[in-house]
């Protein structure tokens, strides 16, 4: 049995450039699909958030228009309801990579609000990368890589091949022009060797022990890739 750490945003909103607080959190599929993959294979999942706050699911991610059907929405809700780990997250600052075999970051717009600036998350990401253990980051969560930069702007992720939520995908949910900054732009500027696939279709990139997925549909396939490594 492997121990898998989910680092989840604690944000309940994303501040847009006009100051509006757009309700958000973690994206349901990006928790549900990997959680189901890992626990279904007998592995143990632990959740950590900034300050140990109970994470909030983005309610938009539970709409049938987003999940594909009413049945899928109900299935996502059921998994989230049964996942007791969500009700008892660890404080991110107290977590050590040494205690886990895999680190996984789900997205949603939440990481754009907190993990992109969180120094504890930044340290954990650097430690995870240096450990050689699988580090998986999906959708908006590559924004968390921005917090790994030092005072000179240097990051150990510079030059790594990555993917993540595209500007076109942000446009499709009518938030591209409202955002202070865009995940794709900033991860490119880190700089990483960013690439992308078609909008909202699964697309994965791996480079050494870093595994990234473009969008919600990539989260399940990403977890299955990590299972192969385990």
BATORDO-483946 format. One record per residue: residue number from 1; x, y, z of N, C-alpha, C in turn. Coordinates in nm, 2 decimals. Each point is the difference from the previous one (the first is absolute). Layout:
<rs>
  seq     npx     npy     npz    capx    capy    capz     cpx     cpy     cpz
  NUM       X       Y       Z       X       Y       Z       X       Y       Z
...
</rs>
This chain:
<rs>
  seq     npx     npy     npz    capx    capy    capz     cpx     cpy     cpz
    1    0.08   -0.12    0.00   -0.08    0.12    0.00    0.09    0.12    0.00
    2   -0.03    0.09   -0.09    0.07    0.13   -0.01   -0.08    0.11    0.07
    3    0.08    0.10    0.05   -0.07    0.12    0.06    0.01    0.11   -0.10
    4   -0.12    0.05   -0.03   -0.02    0.11   -0.10   -0.04    0.13    0.07
    5    0.07    0.10   -0.02   -0.04    0.13    0.06   -0.06    0.09   -0.10
    6   -0.13    0.04    0.02   -0.07    0.10   -0.08    0.02    0.13    0.06
    7    0.06    0.10   -0.07    0.01    0.14    0.05   -0.11    0.07   -0.07
    8   -0.10    0.05    0.08   -0.12    0.06   -0.06   -0.01    0.14    0.04
    9   -0.04    0.09   -0.09   -0.03    0.14    0.03   -0.10    0.01    0.12
   10    0.03    0.10    0.08   -0.10    0.04    0.10   -0.08    0.12   -0.03
   11    0.01    0.05   -0.12   -0.07    0.12   -0.04   -0.14   -0.03   -0.03
   12   -0.09    0.10    0.03   -0.14   -0.01   -0.03   -0.04    0.09   -0.12
   13    0.09    0.09   -0.04   -0.02    0.09   -0.11    0.13    0.03   -0.07
   14   -0.02    0.06   -0.12    0.12    0.04   -0.08   -0.02    0.15   -0.03
   15    0.09    0.08    0.04   -0.01    0.15   -0.02    0.03    0.04   -0.14
   16   -0.10    0.05   -0.08    0.02    0.04   -0.13    0.06    0.14   -0.01
   17    0.04    0.05   -0.12    0.07    0.12   -0.01   -0.09    0.13    0.04
   18   -0.13   -0.02    0.00   -0.09    0.11    0.04   -0.03    0.00    0.15
   19    0.06   -0.10    0.07   -0.02   -0.01    0.14   -0.11   -0.10    0.04
   20   -0.08   -0.04   -0.10   -0.11   -0.10    0.03    0.06   -0.13    0.05
   21   -0.07   -0.06    0.10    0.04   -0.12    0.05   -0.08   -0.11   -0.06
   22    0.06   -0.07   -0.09   -0.07   -0.11   -0.08    0.00   -0.13    0.09
   23   -0.12   -0.05    0.03    0.00   -0.12    0.08    0.07   -0.12   -0.06
   24    0.08   -0.07    0.08    0.08   -0.11   -0.06    0.04   -0.09    0.11
   25    0.10   -0.08   -0.02    0.05   -0.10    0.09    0.08   -0.10   -0.08
   26   -0.01   -0.13    0.04    0.06   -0.10   -0.08   -0.10   -0.05   -0.10
   27    0.04   -0.05   -0.12   -0.09   -0.05   -0.10   -0.03   -0.15    0.03
   28   -0.13   -0.03    0.00   -0.05   -0.13    0.05    0.07   -0.12   -0.07
   29    0.00    0.00   -0.13    0.06   -0.11   -0.08    0.15   -0.02    0.04
   30    0.07    0.11    0.02    0.14   -0.01    0.02    0.03   -0.05    0.14
   31   -0.10   -0.01    0.09    0.02   -0.07    0.13   -0.06   -0.14   -0.02
   32   -0.12   -0.01   -0.05   -0.07   -0.13    0.00    0.07   -0.10   -0.08
   33    0.04    0.03   -0.13    0.06   -0.10   -0.08    0.13   -0.06    0.05
   34    0.10    0.09    0.04    0.12   -0.06    0.06   -0.02   -0.06    0.14
   35   -0.09    0.05    0.08   -0.03   -0.06    0.13   -0.05   -0.14   -0.02
   36   -0.09   -0.01   -0.10   -0.06   -0.14   -0.03    0.10   -0.09   -0.05
   37    0.09    0.05   -0.09    0.11   -0.09   -0.05    0.09   -0.05    0.11
   38    0.05    0.10    0.08    0.09   -0.04    0.10   -0.06   -0.09    0.11
   39   -0.11    0.04    0.05   -0.06   -0.08    0.11   -0.05   -0.13   -0.06
   40   -0.05    0.00   -0.12   -0.04   -0.13   -0.06    0.11   -0.10   -0.02
   41    0.12    0.05   -0.01    0.12   -0.09   -0.01    0.06   -0.03    0.14
   42   -0.07    0.04    0.10    0.04   -0.03    0.14    0.10    0.09    0.06
   43    0.02    0.12   -0.06    0.10    0.10    0.06   -0.07    0.09    0.09
   44    0.07    0.06    0.09   -0.05    0.09    0.10    0.02    0.15   -0.04
   45   -0.11    0.07    0.01    0.00    0.14   -0.04   -0.01    0.09    0.13
   46    0.09    0.10    0.00    0.00    0.10    0.11   -0.01    0.14   -0.07
   47   -0.08    0.08    0.06   -0.02    0.14   -0.06    0.07    0.10    0.09
   48    0.06    0.10   -0.06    0.06    0.11    0.07   -0.05    0.13   -0.07
   49   -0.03    0.10    0.08   -0.03    0.14   -0.05    0.07    0.10    0.07
   50    0.01    0.12   -0.06    0.06    0.12    0.08   -0.08    0.02    0.13
   51    0.06    0.00    0.11   -0.06    0.02    0.13   -0.09   -0.11    0.04
   52   -0.01   -0.11   -0.07   -0.08   -0.11    0.04   -0.15    0.02   -0.02
   53   -0.03    0.10   -0.08   -0.15    0.03   -0.02   -0.06   -0.11   -0.08
   54   -0.13   -0.02    0.03   -0.08   -0.10   -0.08   -0.02    0.05   -0.14
   55    0.05   -0.07   -0.10   -0.01    0.06   -0.14   -0.15    0.00   -0.05
   56   -0.02    0.10   -0.09   -0.13    0.02   -0.06   -0.01   -0.05   -0.14
   57   -0.10   -0.08   -0.04   -0.02   -0.04   -0.14   -0.06    0.11   -0.07
   58    0.05    0.03   -0.12   -0.06    0.10   -0.09   -0.14   -0.06   -0.05
   59   -0.10    0.07    0.04   -0.14   -0.05   -0.03   -0.02   -0.01   -0.15
   60    0.06    0.08   -0.08   -0.01    0.00   -0.14    0.04   -0.14   -0.06
   61    0.10   -0.06    0.07    0.06   -0.13   -0.05   -0.09   -0.11    0.03
   62   -0.11    0.02    0.07   -0.10   -0.10    0.03   -0.12    0.01   -0.09
   63   -0.01    0.10   -0.08   -0.11    0.01   -0.09    0.00   -0.10   -0.11
   64   -0.11   -0.06   -0.04   -0.01   -0.10   -0.10    0.07    0.05   -0.14
   65   -0.01    0.13   -0.02    0.06    0.05   -0.12    0.15   -0.01    0.00
   66    0.06   -0.01    0.12    0.14   -0.01    0.01    0.04   -0.15    0.02
   67   -0.08   -0.08    0.06    0.04   -0.14    0.03   -0.04   -0.09   -0.12
   68   -0.10    0.05   -0.08   -0.05   -0.08   -0.12   -0.13   -0.06    0.02
   69   -0.05   -0.01    0.13   -0.13   -0.06    0.02   -0.04    0.02    0.15
   70   -0.13   -0.01    0.02   -0.04    0.00    0.14    0.05   -0.11    0.08
   71    0.01   -0.12   -0.06    0.06   -0.12    0.06    0.14    0.02    0.05
   72    0.08    0.07   -0.09    0.14    0.02    0.03    0.01    0.10    0.12
   73   -0.09    0.10    0.00    0.00    0.10    0.11   -0.03   -0.07    0.13
   74   -0.10   -0.08    0.00   -0.03   -0.07    0.12    0.11   -0.10    0.05
   75    0.07   -0.06   -0.10    0.11   -0.08    0.04    0.12    0.08    0.06
   76    0.03    0.11   -0.06    0.10    0.09    0.06   -0.04    0.04    0.14
   77   -0.12    0.04    0.02   -0.05    0.05    0.13    0.02   -0.12    0.10
   78   -0.04   -0.12   -0.04    0.01   -0.11    0.09    0.14   -0.03    0.05
   79    0.10    0.01   -0.10    0.14   -0.03    0.04    0.05    0.11    0.09
   80   -0.04    0.13   -0.02    0.05    0.11    0.08   -0.07   -0.02    0.14
   81   -0.12   -0.04    0.01   -0.07   -0.01    0.12    0.06   -0.11    0.09
   82    0.05   -0.11   -0.07    0.05   -0.11    0.08    0.15    0.01    0.03
   83    0.07    0.10   -0.06    0.14    0.02    0.02    0.03    0.07    0.13
   84    0.01   -0.07    0.11    0.02    0.06    0.13    0.13    0.08    0.00
   85    0.10   -0.04   -0.08    0.12    0.08    0.00   -0.02    0.15   -0.03
   86   -0.10    0.03   -0.07   -0.03    0.14   -0.03   -0.04    0.08    0.12
   87   -0.06   -0.07    0.10   -0.04    0.06    0.12    0.11    0.02    0.11
   88    0.11   -0.07   -0.03    0.11    0.00    0.10    0.14    0.03   -0.07
   89    0.01    0.11   -0.07    0.13    0.03   -0.07    0.11    0.03    0.10
   90    0.12   -0.03   -0.04    0.12    0.04    0.08    0.03    0.15   -0.03
   91    0.08    0.06    0.08    0.05    0.13   -0.02    0.12   -0.01   -0.10
   92   -0.01    0.06   -0.11    0.11   -0.01   -0.10    0.14    0.03    0.05
   93    0.01    0.09    0.09    0.13    0.04    0.05    0.06   -0.11    0.08
   94   -0.08   -0.09    0.06    0.05   -0.11    0.08    0.03   -0.13   -0.08
   95   -0.02    0.00   -0.13    0.01   -0.12   -0.08    0.15   -0.02   -0.05
   96    0.04   -0.12    0.00    0.14   -0.03   -0.06   -0.02   -0.10   -0.11
   97    0.07    0.03   -0.11    0.00   -0.10   -0.11    0.05   -0.13    0.04
   98    0.09   -0.01    0.10    0.06   -0.12    0.04   -0.11   -0.11    0.04
   99   -0.11    0.05    0.04   -0.11   -0.09    0.05   -0.09   -0.06   -0.11
  100    0.03    0.04   -0.12   -0.10   -0.04   -0.11    0.08   -0.05   -0.12
  101   -0.07   -0.08   -0.08    0.06   -0.06   -0.12   -0.04    0.08   -0.13
  102   -0.11    0.07    0.01   -0.04    0.08   -0.12   -0.06    0.13    0.06
  103    0.02    0.11   -0.08   -0.06    0.13    0.03   -0.09    0.04   -0.12
  104   -0.12    0.03    0.03   -0.09    0.04   -0.11   -0.07    0.13    0.03
  105   -0.01    0.09   -0.10   -0.07    0.13    0.01   -0.11    0.00   -0.09
  106   -0.13    0.00    0.05   -0.11    0.02   -0.09   -0.02    0.15   -0.03
  107   -0.08    0.04   -0.10   -0.01    0.14   -0.03   -0.14    0.05    0.03
  108   -0.06    0.07   -0.09   -0.11    0.09    0.03    0.07    0.14    0.00
  109   -0.08    0.11    0.01    0.06    0.13    0.00    0.06    0.03    0.14
  110   -0.03   -0.08    0.10    0.05    0.03    0.13    0.15    0.02    0.01
  111    0.09   -0.09   -0.06    0.14    0.03    0.00    0.05    0.13   -0.05
  112   -0.08    0.06   -0.09    0.03    0.13   -0.05    0.00    0.11    0.11
  113   -0.08   -0.03    0.11   -0.02    0.09    0.11    0.09   -0.02    0.11
  114    0.03   -0.12    0.03    0.09   -0.03    0.12    0.13   -0.07   -0.03
  115    0.00   -0.11   -0.07    0.12   -0.08   -0.01    0.10    0.06   -0.09
  116   -0.04    0.09   -0.09    0.10    0.07   -0.09    0.09    0.09    0.08
  117   -0.04    0.03    0.13    0.08    0.10    0.08    0.04   -0.07    0.13
  118   -0.03   -0.12    0.02    0.02   -0.07    0.13    0.14   -0.05    0.02
  119    0.08    0.05    0.09    0.14   -0.04    0.01    0.01   -0.14    0.05
  120   -0.09   -0.04    0.09    0.00   -0.14    0.05   -0.02   -0.10   -0.11
  121   -0.10    0.03   -0.09   -0.02   -0.08   -0.12    0.12    0.00   -0.09
  122    0.06    0.12   -0.02    0.12    0.01   -0.08    0.11   -0.09    0.05
  123    0.03    0.00    0.13    0.10   -0.09    0.06   -0.03   -0.14   -0.02
  124   -0.13   -0.04    0.02   -0.04   -0.14   -0.02    0.03   -0.04   -0.15
  125   -0.04    0.08   -0.09    0.02   -0.03   -0.14    0.15   -0.02   -0.03
  126    0.08    0.09    0.05    0.15   -0.02   -0.02    0.05   -0.12    0.06
  127   -0.05   -0.03    0.12    0.05   -0.13    0.07   -0.05   -0.12   -0.08
  128   -0.12    0.00   -0.05   -0.06   -0.11   -0.07    0.08   -0.02   -0.13
  129    0.03    0.11   -0.07    0.08   -0.02   -0.13    0.14   -0.05    0.03
  130    0.06    0.04    0.11    0.13   -0.04    0.03    0.00   -0.15    0.05
  131   -0.11   -0.04    0.06   -0.01   -0.14    0.05    0.01   -0.11   -0.10
  132   -0.04    0.04   -0.13   -0.01   -0.10   -0.10   -0.13   -0.08    0.00
  133   -0.09    0.02    0.10   -0.13   -0.06    0.01   -0.09    0.06   -0.10
  134   -0.10   -0.07   -0.04   -0.10    0.06   -0.10   -0.07    0.12    0.06
  135    0.00    0.10   -0.08   -0.07    0.13    0.03   -0.09    0.03   -0.12
  136   -0.13    0.00    0.03   -0.10    0.01   -0.10   -0.08    0.13    0.02
  137   -0.02    0.08   -0.10   -0.06    0.13    0.01   -0.09    0.02   -0.12
  138   -0.13    0.04    0.02   -0.10    0.00   -0.11   -0.07    0.14   -0.01
  139   -0.04    0.03   -0.12   -0.09    0.11   -0.03    0.06    0.14    0.04
  140   -0.07    0.06    0.10    0.05    0.13    0.05    0.11   -0.01    0.10
  141    0.02   -0.12    0.06    0.09   -0.02    0.10    0.15    0.03   -0.03
  142    0.04   -0.01   -0.13    0.14    0.04   -0.03    0.02    0.15    0.04
  143   -0.10    0.08    0.02    0.02    0.13    0.06    0.08    0.00    0.13
  144   -0.01   -0.11    0.07    0.07   -0.02    0.12    0.16    0.00   -0.02
  145    0.04   -0.03   -0.12    0.14    0.00   -0.03    0.06    0.14    0.01
  146   -0.08    0.10   -0.01    0.04    0.14    0.01    0.06    0.03    0.14
  147   -0.05   -0.07    0.10    0.05    0.03    0.14    0.13   -0.07    0.03
  148    0.06   -0.07   -0.10    0.13   -0.06    0.02    0.11    0.09   -0.04
  149   -0.03    0.12   -0.05    0.11    0.10   -0.04    0.06    0.06    0.13
  150    0.14    0.01   -0.01    0.07    0.07    0.11    0.00    0.15   -0.03
  151    0.07    0.07    0.09    0.00    0.15   -0.01    0.06    0.05   -0.14
  152    0.08   -0.09   -0.06    0.05    0.04   -0.13   -0.09   -0.05   -0.12
  153   -0.11   -0.06    0.04   -0.09   -0.04   -0.11    0.03   -0.14   -0.05
  154    0.10   -0.07    0.06    0.04   -0.13   -0.05   -0.09   -0.11    0.07
  155   -0.03   -0.11   -0.08   -0.08   -0.11    0.04    0.07   -0.13   -0.05
  156   -0.01   -0.11    0.08    0.05   -0.13   -0.05   -0.08   -0.06   -0.11
  157   -0.12    0.06   -0.02   -0.09   -0.05   -0.11    0.04    0.06   -0.14
  158    0.09    0.10    0.00    0.03    0.07   -0.12    0.05   -0.11   -0.11
  159   -0.06    0.01   -0.11    0.04   -0.09   -0.11   -0.07   -0.14    0.00
  160   -0.07   -0.03    0.10   -0.08   -0.12    0.00   -0.11    0.00   -0.10
  161   -0.03   -0.11   -0.06   -0.12   -0.01   -0.09   -0.12   -0.01    0.08
  162   -0.10    0.09   -0.03   -0.12    0.01    0.08   -0.12    0.02   -0.10
  163   -0.12   -0.02    0.06   -0.12    0.05   -0.06   -0.09    0.05    0.11
  164   -0.12    0.04   -0.03   -0.10    0.06    0.09   -0.11    0.07   -0.07
  165   -0.09    0.05    0.07   -0.12    0.06   -0.05    0.03    0.11   -0.10
  166   -0.05   -0.01   -0.12    0.04    0.09   -0.11   -0.08    0.14    0.01
  167    0.06    0.10   -0.07   -0.08    0.12   -0.01   -0.13   -0.02   -0.08
  168    0.00   -0.08   -0.10   -0.12   -0.03   -0.07   -0.11   -0.06    0.08
  169    0.05   -0.09    0.09   -0.10   -0.06    0.10   -0.06    0.10    0.09
  170    0.09    0.10    0.05   -0.05    0.11    0.08   -0.10    0.08   -0.07
  171    0.03    0.02   -0.13   -0.09    0.08   -0.09   -0.14   -0.07   -0.01
  172    0.00   -0.13    0.00   -0.12   -0.07   -0.02   -0.09    0.01    0.12
  173    0.05    0.03    0.12   -0.08    0.02    0.12   -0.02    0.15    0.03
  174    0.04    0.08   -0.10   -0.03    0.15    0.01    0.08    0.07    0.11
  175    0.12   -0.06    0.03    0.08    0.07    0.11    0.13    0.05   -0.05
  176    0.04   -0.03   -0.12    0.13    0.04   -0.05    0.02    0.15    0.01
  177   -0.10    0.08   -0.04    0.02    0.15    0.00   -0.02    0.06    0.14
  178   -0.05   -0.08    0.10   -0.03    0.05    0.13    0.12   -0.03    0.10
  179    0.09   -0.09   -0.04    0.10   -0.05    0.09    0.11    0.11    0.01
  180    0.06    0.01    0.12    0.12    0.08    0.02    0.12   -0.05   -0.08
  181    0.01   -0.13    0.00    0.10   -0.07   -0.08   -0.05   -0.14   -0.03
  182    0.07   -0.06   -0.10   -0.05   -0.13   -0.05    0.11   -0.11    0.03
  183   -0.05   -0.11    0.04    0.09   -0.11    0.04    0.09   -0.04   -0.12
  184   -0.05   -0.01   -0.12    0.09   -0.04   -0.11    0.11    0.10   -0.02
  185   -0.03    0.13    0.00    0.10    0.10   -0.02    0.11    0.00    0.11
  186   -0.04   -0.01    0.12    0.10    0.01    0.11    0.08   -0.13    0.01
  187   -0.05   -0.11   -0.03    0.08   -0.12    0.01    0.09   -0.01   -0.12
  188   -0.04    0.06   -0.11    0.10    0.01   -0.12    0.11    0.10    0.04
  189   -0.04    0.10    0.07    0.10    0.11    0.04    0.10   -0.04    0.11
  190   -0.03   -0.12    0.07    0.08   -0.04    0.11    0.15    0.00   -0.03
  191    0.06   -0.05   -0.11   -0.08   -0.06   -0.11    0.01   -0.16    0.01
  192   -0.11   -0.06   -0.04    0.00   -0.14   -0.02   -0.02   -0.03   -0.15
  193    0.02   -0.12   -0.04   -0.02   -0.04   -0.14   -0.15   -0.05   -0.01
  194   -0.09    0.10   -0.01   -0.14   -0.03    0.00   -0.05   -0.05   -0.13
  195   -0.09   -0.10    0.00   -0.07   -0.04   -0.13   -0.14   -0.03    0.04
  196   -0.08   -0.02   -0.10   -0.15   -0.02    0.02   -0.06   -0.09   -0.11
  197   -0.11   -0.05    0.03   -0.08   -0.08   -0.09   -0.13    0.08   -0.04
  198   -0.09   -0.07   -0.06   -0.13    0.06   -0.03   -0.08    0.04    0.13
  199   -0.08    0.10   -0.01   -0.07    0.04    0.12   -0.09   -0.11    0.06
  200    0.01   -0.01    0.13   -0.09   -0.09    0.08    0.02   -0.15   -0.04
  201    0.10   -0.03   -0.07    0.03   -0.14   -0.02    0.12   -0.04    0.08
  202    0.01   -0.13    0.05    0.11   -0.04    0.08    0.14    0.02   -0.07
  203    0.09    0.06    0.07    0.13    0.03   -0.05    0.10   -0.01    0.12
  204    0.10   -0.08   -0.01    0.10   -0.02    0.11    0.14    0.02   -0.05
  205    0.08    0.06    0.09    0.14    0.02   -0.02    0.08   -0.05    0.12
  206    0.11   -0.08   -0.03    0.08   -0.04    0.11    0.15    0.04   -0.03
  207    0.07    0.04    0.10    0.14    0.03   -0.01    0.07   -0.04    0.13
  208    0.08   -0.10    0.00    0.06   -0.05    0.12   -0.11   -0.04    0.10
  209    0.00    0.05    0.12   -0.11   -0.05    0.09   -0.11    0.10    0.01
  210   -0.01    0.10   -0.10   -0.11    0.09    0.00   -0.10   -0.04   -0.11
  211   -0.13   -0.01    0.05   -0.11   -0.04   -0.09   -0.10    0.11    0.00
  212   -0.04    0.05   -0.11   -0.10    0.11   -0.01   -0.11   -0.04   -0.10
  213   -0.12    0.05    0.04   -0.12   -0.02   -0.09   -0.07    0.13   -0.03
  214   -0.05    0.01   -0.12   -0.05    0.13   -0.05   -0.13    0.04    0.06
  215   -0.09   -0.08    0.03   -0.14    0.04    0.04   -0.07   -0.11    0.08
  216   -0.12    0.02    0.04   -0.07   -0.10    0.08    0.00   -0.14   -0.06
  217   -0.02   -0.01   -0.13   -0.01   -0.13   -0.07    0.14   -0.07    0.01
  218    0.10    0.07    0.03    0.14   -0.06    0.01    0.02   -0.06    0.14
  219   -0.08    0.03    0.10    0.03   -0.03    0.14    0.00   -0.15    0.02
  220   -0.10   -0.07   -0.05   -0.01   -0.15    0.01    0.12   -0.07   -0.07
  221    0.02    0.04   -0.13    0.11   -0.06   -0.07    0.14    0.03    0.07
  222    0.01    0.11    0.06    0.12    0.04    0.07    0.03   -0.09    0.12
  223   -0.11   -0.03    0.08    0.01   -0.09    0.11    0.04   -0.14   -0.04
  224   -0.06   -0.04   -0.11    0.03   -0.14   -0.05    0.15   -0.01   -0.04
  225    0.05    0.11   -0.06    0.14    0.00   -0.03    0.09   -0.01    0.12
  226   -0.04    0.06    0.11    0.07   -0.01    0.13   -0.01   -0.14    0.05
  227   -0.11   -0.06   -0.01   -0.01   -0.14    0.04    0.10   -0.09   -0.07
  228    0.03    0.02   -0.12    0.09   -0.08   -0.08    0.14    0.02    0.07
  229    0.03    0.12    0.04    0.13    0.03    0.06    0.01   -0.07    0.14
  230   -0.11    0.00    0.07    0.00   -0.07    0.13    0.01   -0.15   -0.01
</rs>
